[in-house]
Amino acid sequence: MLRFISIDNFALIDHLEVEFGSGLNLITGETGSGKSILVDAVGLLVGARASQEMIRQGSETARIEGLFSLEGSSSLDSVLAEQGIEMEGSDLIIRREVSRTGSNRIFVNGQLSTLAFLARIGRELVDIHGQHSQHLLLNPSSHLELLDLFGRNQDALAELARLFGEFQARRAELETLRGSEQERLQRIDLLRFQVQEIDRLKLSPGLDAELETEKELLASAEERLQLATGGYDLLYDRDDSVLAQIEQASRQIEELCRLDANFESPLARLQESRYQLEEIAFQLRDYLSDIEFNPRRLDQVEERMAEIEKVRRKYADSVDGLLEYRDEIETELRRLEDFDQESTRLAARIEPLFQSCLEQARRLSDKRRADSEALSAAVERELADLAMGQTVFRVLLESDPERLSEEGFDRGEFLISPNPGEEPKPLLKIASGGELSRLMLALKAALEEKRSTKSLVFDEVDSGIGGRTATSLGQKLLKVSAENQVFCVTHLPQVARFAHLHYHVGKQTRNGRTIVEITRLSQEERVEELSRMMAGASVTETTRRQARELLELQS
């Protein structure tokens, strides 16, 4: 439910804040007063595209902010959680900023977001119905989707999409396998060459690192010999080596211990140090004997590394990557060489998948036929409340298993016969603007039955109707508002009288600039507004009395 909206520098709106309530929120005002601007602002909050033309003249940025209450609805919890958007209670705050520089920004509960994500959650928050919605109603491609919404067929469609997706994947795999024989043989030759090229290298995991280490050791043999020899000489081999001097120091401290026992512990530590230095010296001696001067081996290592590098650049980033690639192409090679067996195996998997898709599509088609009868009855009941009691509404379903897709094999189209004795025909051919408005509301009432998660916006849904039909329309809006928050822009007092909350939109001139303002009307102000809607500029006591009677009838 949209509880609050704040708008700055949007079209003719300088600054506007308004709170809304549950039930039926009616918006009225003179033609051109800016009522649809408010609807456009709500559209931006739920994912409509923005343009610089929406920014008020003289301003650089337009801002629209809305507070939605998600209490009683958990459909968006997982979607918001996926984006890491935290909720404070049940409140969701959306802010749009439209800039002339093009740096438009979207915030959801203070977190920067994208238009795609906003549109995704917007579909769960608000449905806006106006002239565009009527155009969609005239497009038969949307009728099957509406039927599935009515029938709650989303799970069945999801299962069919899963099965059909797997069927298509396996079929594409088989078609690839059954490519031209020449291409298959060429691919086999290529893969065999690549396997042999890699196998000739006699690779093992981590071989490149091992060769690099060996190369560095062979290349540094002379320098390592010099360093190890120098260290050994200093520690052990020279007459004045470190160990020789430590031996002399030990004899001196031994004599000192004979005179002062306190130096026995330092002497022990010195002896330990001597043993450790001797061990290091002997390690250096052994290391010297292991140093290999082998220019030929160095050439062999470098040559092997060059061979590996040449092949590696063609297929992978490392020796380990080469080994993984070799395993992959060997698997493909076996599959291509075992063409007949693999083809038979895939074909055996595809046929049951196709039959599963067909069976699921048949079940869905049967369900749609039952749904079409239920939808026809529901829409006709709703149309009867809208002074179209003799209208016949039908859903034409055409089924053809040859056009199986992830949506089944049905095509659907809504047919209508407003006059008794006439065969139902497509909406595009016979439905008037007023009939489309009422049909759209009837469909919405049928589709939204027992739903209360969305706010429904009807922008001038009363276009082309009046009198008793307008009263029926208002009653239908009132009925829908029992389960949904409803906004309705209307010019008809017969509709406006049913409002739970009535808002007036008007233009004012301030400091030489036109601005749009919206006011929530009190009961007496509603009397004046309904009087104006009935009589135009010539409001009289008679029209006021008639307006009061309308409101008293509603109460």
C-alpha positions in Angstrom: 0.0 0.0 0.0 1.3 3.5 -0.9 1.0 5.5 2.3 2.9 8.7 1.4 4.4 10.4 -1.6 6.7 13.5 -1.8 7.4 15.2 -5.1 9.8 18.1 -5.9 10.3 19.9 -9.2 8.4 17.4 -11.3 6.5 18.7 -14.3 4.3 21.5 -12.9 4.8 20.4 -9.3 7.0 22.6 -7.2 6.7 20.7 -4.0 4.0 18.4 -2.9 3.4 16.0 -0.1 0.4 13.8 0.4 -0.7 10.9 2.6 -3.0 8.2 1.2 -5.0 5.6 3.0 -6.5 2.1 2.4 -9.6 1.6 0.3 -10.7 3.9 -2.5 -8.6 7.1 -3.0 -10.4 9.3 -5.5 -8.6 12.1 -7.4 -10.6 14.8 -9.1 -9.9 18.2 -10.6 -10.6 20.2 -13.7 -9.3 19.1 -17.1 -5.6 19.9 -17.4 -5.2 20.5 -13.6 -2.4 17.9 -13.4 -4.1 14.8 -12.1 -2.2 12.6 -14.5 1.1 14.1 -13.4 0.5 12.5 -10.0 -0.1 9.1 -11.8 3.1 9.6 -13.7 5.0 10.2 -10.5 3.6 7.0 -9.0 4.7 5.3 -12.2 8.3 6.5 -11.7 8.3 5.0 -8.2 7.6 1.6 -9.6 9.9 1.5 -12.6 8.7 3.7 -15.4 11.4 5.3 -17.5 12.3 8.9 -16.7 13.1 11.7 -19.1 14.6 15.2 -18.7 11.2 16.6 -19.9 9.8 15.6 -16.5 12.0 18.1 -14.7 10.3 21.4 -13.8 11.5 24.3 -15.8 14.3 26.2 -14.1 15.3 23.2 -11.9 18.2 20.8 -12.4 16.8 17.8 -10.6 13.3 16.3 -10.0 12.8 14.0 -7.0 10.0 11.6 -6.2 9.9 9.6 -2.9 7.3 7.2 -1.8 6.6 5.1 1.4 5.0 1.7 0.8 3.7 -0.5 3.6 4.3 -4.2 2.9 2.4 -5.3 6.0 0.6 -8.5 5.3 2.7 -9.3 2.2 5.8 -11.4 2.1 6.1 -11.8 -1.7 8.9 -9.2 -1.8 10.9 -10.4 1.2 13.1 -12.8 -0.8 13.6 -10.4 -3.7 14.8 -7.6 -1.3 17.0 -10.0 0.6 18.7 -11.1 -2.6 19.8 -7.4 -3.0 20.8 -7.1 0.6 18.1 -4.5 1.2 17.2 -4.3 4.9 13.6 -3.6 6.0 12.6 -1.5 8.9 9.4 -3.1 10.0 7.1 -3.3 7.0 8.1 0.0 5.4 9.7 0.3 2.0 11.0 3.7 0.9 11.7 4.3 -2.8 13.3 7.5 -4.1 13.9 8.5 -7.7 16.1 11.4 -8.8 16.0 12.6 -12.4 18.8 15.0 -13.4 19.3 17.1 -16.5 22.9 15.9 -16.5 21.6 12.3 -17.0 22.9 11.1 -13.7 19.6 9.7 -12.6 19.6 7.7 -9.4 17.3 5.2 -7.7 17.3 4.3 -4.0 15.4 1.5 -2.3 15.5 1.8 1.5 18.5 4.1 1.1 20.5 1.6 -1.0 21.4 2.6 -4.6 19.6 0.4 -7.0 18.9 -0.2 -10.8 15.9 0.5 -12.9 15.6 -3.2 -13.7 15.4 -4.1 -10.1 12.9 -1.3 -9.4 10.7 -2.5 -12.2 10.9 -6.0 -10.8 9.6 -5.0 -7.4 7.3 -2.4 -8.8 5.3 -5.1 -10.5 4.5 -6.4 -7.1 3.6 -3.0 -5.6 1.4 -1.2 -8.1 -0.7 -1.8 -11.2 -1.4 1.3 -13.2 -4.3 1.1 -15.7 -5.1 3.8 -18.2 -5.3 4.2 -21.9 -2.1 2.1 -22.3 -3.8 -0.7 -20.4 -6.7 -0.6 -22.9 -4.2 -0.9 -25.7 -2.7 -4.0 -24.1 -6.2 -5.4 -23.8 -6.6 -5.0 -27.5 -3.4 -7.1 -28.1 -4.4 -10.8 -28.2 -0.9 -11.9 -27.3 -1.5 -10.7 -23.7 -4.8 -12.6 -23.3 -3.3 -16.0 -22.6 -1.1 -14.5 -19.9 -4.2 -12.9 -18.2 -6.0 -16.3 -18.4 -3.0 -18.0 -16.7 -3.0 -15.3 -14.0 -6.6 -15.9 -13.3 -6.0 -19.7 -13.2 -2.9 -19.4 -11.0 -1.0 -21.5 -13.5 2.5 -20.1 -12.7 3.8 -23.4 -11.2 2.5 -25.4 -14.1 4.1 -23.0 -16.5 7.4 -23.1 -14.6 7.5 -26.9 -14.7 6.7 -26.8 -18.5 9.5 -24.2 -19.0 11.9 -26.5 -17.1 11.1 -29.6 -19.1 11.1 -27.7 -22.4 14.4 -26.1 -21.6 16.0 -29.5 -20.9 14.4 -30.9 -24.1 15.8 -28.1 -26.2 19.3 -28.5 -24.7 19.4 -32.2 -25.4 18.0 -31.7 -28.9 20.7 -29.0 -29.6 23.3 -31.4 -28.3 22.1 -34.1 -30.7 21.9 -31.7 -33.6 25.5 -30.7 -33.0 26.5 -34.3 -32.8 24.7 -35.0 -36.0 26.5 -32.2 -37.9 27.9 -33.0 -41.3 30.0 -36.1 -41.4 32.9 -34.1 -42.9 32.8 -31.6 -40.0 32.7 -34.5 -37.5 35.8 -36.2 -39.1 37.7 -32.9 -39.3 36.9 -32.3 -35.6 38.1 -35.8 -34.7 41.4 -35.2 -36.6 41.9 -31.9 -34.9 41.3 -33.4 -31.4 43.6 -36.3 -32.0 46.4 -34.0 -33.1 45.9 -31.9 -30.0 45.9 -34.9 -27.6 49.1 -36.2 -29.3 50.7 -32.8 -29.1 50.0 -32.5 -25.4 50.9 -36.2 -24.7 54.3 -35.8 -26.4 55.3 -33.4 -23.6 54.8 -36.1 -20.9 53.4 -33.6 -18.5 52.7 -34.0 -14.9 50.9 -31.6 -12.4 53.2 -28.7 -11.4 55.9 -29.6 -13.9 56.3 -26.0 -15.1 57.2 -24.9 -11.6 59.6 -27.8 -11.1 61.4 -27.0 -14.4 61.6 -23.4 -13.5 63.2 -24.2 -10.1 65.7 -26.6 -11.7 66.6 -24.0 -14.4 67.3 -21.4 -11.7 69.6 -23.9 -9.8 71.6 -24.9 -12.9 72.0 -21.3 -14.0 73.3 -20.3 -10.6 75.7 -23.2 -9.9 78.9 -21.1 -10.0 77.5 -18.4 -7.8 76.1 -20.9 -5.4 79.6 -22.7 -5.2 81.3 -19.4 -4.4 78.9 -18.5 -1.7 78.8 -21.9 -0.1 82.6 -22.2 -0.2 83.0 -18.7 1.4 80.6 -19.6 4.1 82.3 -22.9 4.8 85.7 -21.3 5.0 84.6 -18.6 7.4 82.8 -21.0 9.6 85.3 -23.9 9.6 88.1 -24.3 7.2 90.3 -21.2 7.8 92.8 -21.1 10.7 91.0 -18.1 12.0 87.5 -19.4 11.3 84.6 -18.7 13.5 84.6 -22.1 15.1 88.4 -21.9 15.8 87.9 -18.7 17.6 84.9 -20.1 19.5 87.1 -23.0 20.6 89.7 -20.5 22.0 87.0 -18.5 23.7 85.6 -21.8 25.2 89.0 -22.6 26.8 89.2 -19.1 28.3 85.7 -19.4 29.8 86.4 -22.9 31.1 89.3 -21.4 33.1 87.0 -18.6 34.3 84.5 -21.2 35.5 87.1 -22.8 37.6 87.4 -19.5 39.4 83.7 -18.5 39.2 81.0 -21.1 38.8 78.5 -18.4 37.7 79.9 -18.7 34.1 79.0 -22.4 33.7 75.7 -21.5 32.1 77.1 -19.1 29.6 79.8 -21.7 28.8 77.1 -24.3 28.1 75.3 -21.9 25.8 78.5 -21.2 23.9 79.1 -24.9 23.5 75.6 -25.3 22.1 76.2 -22.5 19.6 79.4 -24.2 18.5 77.6 -27.5 17.8 75.0 -25.6 15.8 77.6 -23.7 13.8 79.5 -27.0 13.1 76.2 -28.5 11.8 75.8 -25.5 9.4 79.4 -25.9 8.3 78.9 -29.6 7.5 75.7 -28.8 5.7 77.6 -26.3 3.5 80.3 -29.0 2.9 77.7 -31.5 1.8 75.9 -28.9 -0.4 79.2 -28.1 -2.2 79.6 -31.8 -3.2 76.1 -31.8 -4.6 76.4 -28.7 -6.8 76.3 -29.7 -10.4 77.9 -27.8 -13.3 75.9 -29.2 -16.2 75.5 -26.7 -19.1 74.1 -29.5 -21.2 71.3 -30.2 -18.7 70.5 -26.5 -18.5 70.1 -26.5 -22.3 67.8 -29.5 -22.0 65.6 -27.9 -19.3 65.3 -24.6 -21.3 64.5 -26.5 -24.4 61.8 -28.5 -22.6 60.4 -25.3 -21.1 60.3 -23.7 -24.6 58.4 -26.7 -26.0 55.8 -26.6 -23.2 55.4 -22.8 -23.5 54.8 -23.2 -27.2 51.9 -25.6 -26.7 50.7 -23.9 -23.5 50.1 -20.6 -25.4 47.8 -22.4 -27.7 45.5 -24.1 -25.2 45.9 -23.0 -21.6 47.5 -20.8 -19.0 49.6 -23.4 -17.2 50.7 -27.0 -17.3 47.8 -27.9 -15.0 45.4 -26.1 -17.4 46.9 -28.1 -20.3 46.2 -31.3 -18.5 42.6 -30.2 -17.8 42.2 -29.2 -21.4 43.6 -32.6 -22.6 41.0 -34.4 -20.4 38.2 -32.3 -21.9 39.1 -32.8 -25.5 39.7 -36.6 -24.9 36.2 -36.8 -23.6 34.8 -35.0 -26.7 37.0 -37.2 -28.9 35.6 -40.4 -27.4 32.1 -39.1 -27.9 32.7 -38.2 -31.5 34.4 -41.5 -32.2 31.5 -43.3 -30.5 29.0 -41.3 -32.6 26.4 -44.0 -33.2 26.3 -45.0 -29.5 26.2 -41.4 -28.3 23.6 -40.4 -30.9 21.4 -43.4 -29.8 21.8 -42.5 -26.2 20.8 -38.8 -26.7 17.9 -39.8 -28.9 16.7 -42.2 -26.2 16.8 -39.3 -23.7 15.1 -36.8 -26.0 11.9 -38.7 -26.8 10.8 -39.2 -23.1 11.6 -35.5 -22.5 9.4 -34.5 -25.5 6.6 -36.7 -24.3 6.9 -35.2 -20.8 6.7 -31.7 -22.3 3.7 -32.7 -24.4 1.9 -34.3 -21.4 2.6 -31.2 -19.2 1.3 -28.9 -22.0 -1.8 -31.1 -22.4 -2.5 -30.8 -18.6 -2.0 -27.1 -18.8 -4.3 -26.8 -21.9 -7.0 -28.8 -20.1 -6.6 -26.5 -17.1 -6.8 -23.4 -19.3 -10.1 -24.6 -20.8 -11.6 -25.0 -17.4 -10.1 -21.6 -16.4 -11.5 -20.0 -19.6 -15.1 -21.0 -18.6 -14.6 -19.8 -15.0 -13.0 -16.5 -16.2 -15.9 -16.0 -18.7 -18.5 -16.5 -15.9 -16.5 -14.2 -13.5 -16.1 -11.4 -16.1 -19.8 -11.6 -17.1 -20.8 -11.3 -13.4 -18.5 -8.2 -13.0 -19.8 -6.7 -16.3 -23.4 -7.1 -15.1 -22.5 -4.8 -12.1 -21.2 -2.3 -14.7 -24.5 -2.1 -16.6 -23.3 -4.6 -19.3 -25.5 -7.5 -18.0 -26.3 -8.8 -21.5 -22.7 -8.9 -22.6 -21.3 -12.2 -23.6 -17.5 -12.7 -22.8 -15.6 -15.7 -24.1 -12.0 -16.9 -24.2 -11.2 -18.5 -27.6 -8.5 -21.2 -27.1 -6.8 -22.8 -30.1 -4.5 -25.8 -29.4 -2.0 -27.2 -31.7 0.7 -29.6 -30.4 2.8 -28.8 -33.4 3.6 -25.4 -32.0 4.8 -26.7 -28.6 6.8 -24.1 -26.7 7.7 -23.4 -23.1 4.3 -21.7 -22.8 2.4 -24.7 -24.1 0.7 -25.1 -27.4 -2.4 -22.8 -26.9 -3.3 -19.5 -28.3 -5.9 -17.4 -26.5 -8.0 -14.4 -27.5 -10.8 -12.6 -25.7 -14.1 -12.3 -27.6 -17.1 -10.1 -26.6 -20.6 -9.6 -27.8 -22.1 -6.5 -26.2 -25.5 -7.0 -27.9 -27.8 -10.0 -27.6 -28.0 -12.2 -30.6 -24.6 -11.4 -32.0 -21.7 -13.8 -32.1 -18.8 -12.9 -29.8 -16.0 -11.2 -31.8 -12.4 -10.0 -31.1 -12.3 -6.9 -28.9 -10.4 -4.9 -31.5 -13.3 -5.2 -33.9 -16.3 -4.2 -31.8 -15.4 -2.9 -28.3 -15.8 0.9 -27.8 -13.7 2.9 -25.5 -16.2 2.9 -22.7 -16.7 -0.9 -23.1 -13.0 -1.5 -22.9 -12.8 0.6 -19.7 -15.5 -1.5 -18.1 -14.1 -4.7 -19.4 -10.7 -3.9 -18.1 -12.1 -3.1 -14.7 -14.1 -6.4 -14.8 -11.0 -8.4 -15.6 -9.1 -6.7 -12.9 -11.8 -7.4 -10.4 -11.8 -11.1 -11.5 -8.0 -11.4 -11.5 -7.5 -9.6 -8.2 -10.1 -11.5 -6.3 -8.8 -12.2 -2.8 -5.5 -10.4 -3.5 -4.5 -7.5 -1.3 -0.8 -7.0 -2.1 -0.9 -4.4 -4.8 -2.1 -0.8 -5.1 -4.3 -0.4 -8.2 -4.3 2.9 -10.1 -7.1 3.6 -12.6 -6.4 6.7 -14.7 -9.7 8.1 -16.1 -11.1 4.6 -16.4 -14.5 6.2 -16.7 -13.7 7.7 -20.1 -16.7 7.4 -22.4 -19.3 6.4 -19.9 -21.8 8.3 -17.7 -25.1 8.1 -15.9 -26.2 4.8 -14.4 -23.1 3.1 -15.8 -20.9 5.5 -14.0 -22.7 4.6 -10.7 -22.1 0.9 -11.4 -18.4 1.7 -12.1 -18.1 3.5 -8.8 -19.6 0.5 -7.0 -17.2 -1.8 -8.7 -14.2 0.3 -7.7 -15.6 0.3 -4.2 -15.9 -3.5 -4.3 -12.3 -3.9 -5.5 -11.0 -1.5 -2.9 -12.3 -3.8 -0.2 -9.3 -6.1 -0.9 -6.9 -3.6 -2.6 -5.8 0.0 -2.1 -7.3 1.7 -5.2 -6.5 5.1 -6.7 -8.8 6.4 -9.3 -8.6 9.6 -11.4 -12.2 10.5 -12.4 -14.3 13.3 -13.9 -17.6 11.8 -12.8 -19.4 12.7 -9.6 -21.3 9.4 -9.7 -17.9 7.7 -9.3 -16.3 10.2 -6.9 -19.1 9.9 -4.4 -17.8 6.4 -3.5 -14.4 7.6 -2.2 -13.1 6.7 1.2 -10.6 9.5 0.7 -11.2 12.3 -1.8 -8.4 14.5 -3.2 -8.6 17.5 -5.3 -5.8 18.5 -7.8 -5.7 22.1 -9.0 -3.4 24.7 -10.5 -2.3 27.9 -8.8 -0.2 30.8 -9.9 2.5 31.8 -7.4 5.3 34.3 -8.1 4.4 34.2 -11.8 4.8 30.4 -12.0 2.1 27.8 -12.4 2.2 25.1 -9.7 0.0 22.0 -9.0 -1.4 21.4 -5.6 -3.3 18.5 -4.1 -5.7 18.7 -1.2 -7.5 16.1 0.8 -11.2 17.2 1.0 -13.3 17.4 4.0 -17.0 16.4 3.8 -18.1 20.0 3.0 -15.3 20.4 0.5 -16.5 17.2 -1.2 -19.9 18.7 -1.5 -18.4 21.7 -3.3 -16.2 19.5 -5.5 -19.1 17.2 -6.5 -21.2 20.3 -7.2 -18.5 21.7 -9.5 -18.2 18.3 -11.3 -22.0 18.3 -11.9 -22.5 22.0 -12.8 -19.1 23.3 -13.9 -18.6 26.9 -13.0 -22.3 27.5 -12.2 -22.4 25.9 -8.7 -25.8 26.6 -7.1 -27.6 25.6 -4.0 -29.5 23.1 -6.1 -26.3 21.4 -7.2 -25.0 21.5 -3.6 -28.2 19.7 -2.5 -27.8 17.1 -5.2 -24.1 16.6 -4.2 -25.2 16.1 -0.6 -27.8 13.6 -1.7 -25.1 11.7 -3.6 -22.9 11.5 -0.6 -25.8 10.6 1.7 -26.7 7.7 -0.6 -23.1 6.5 -0.3 -23.1 6.7 3.5 
